[in-house]
Amino acid sequence: MLLSVNCIDHMLADIDECAVGSGSNRCFKIARCNNTMGNYTCSCPEGHTGDGYGETGCEPDPKTTNFKPFIGM
């Protein structure tokens, strides 16, 4: 049996997963959320590294952190 489906072009509404309060994305709390058609991406802000997702998505980048160790008295 052959099943045929005819599709008509439809304009689909995009859900903004990045909208404040939507709860629709898994971006790390300081990550930037970028809404795309049908999806979203996360990225870390300058001075941080990581994929931007989940609980540990962005960590301070040791190459750009002004960390100076304290050397005793």
Residue pairs with C-beta under 8 A, 6 or more apart in sequence:
12 38
14 35
14 37
14 38
15 22
15 24
16 22
16 24
16 35
17 24
17 25
17 33
17 35
17 39
17 40
18 24
18 25
18 27
18 33
18 34
18 35
18 40
19 35
24 40
25 33
25 40
25 42
26 42
26 53
26 54
27 33
27 40
27 42
27 52
27 53
27 57
28 42
28 44
28 50
28 52
28 53
28 54
28 55
28 56
28 57
28 58
30 44
30 45
30 48
30 58
31 42
31 43
31 44
31 45
31 52
31 53
31 57
31 58
32 42
32 43
32 44
32 45
32 52
33 40
33 41
33 42
34 40
34 41
34 42
34 43
41 52
42 51
42 52
42 53
42 57
43 52
44 50
44 51
44 52
44 57
44 58
45 58
46 64
47 60
47 61
47 64
47 65
48 58
48 59
48 60
48 61
49 58
49 59
49 60
49 61
50 56
50 57
50 58
50 59
51 57
52 58
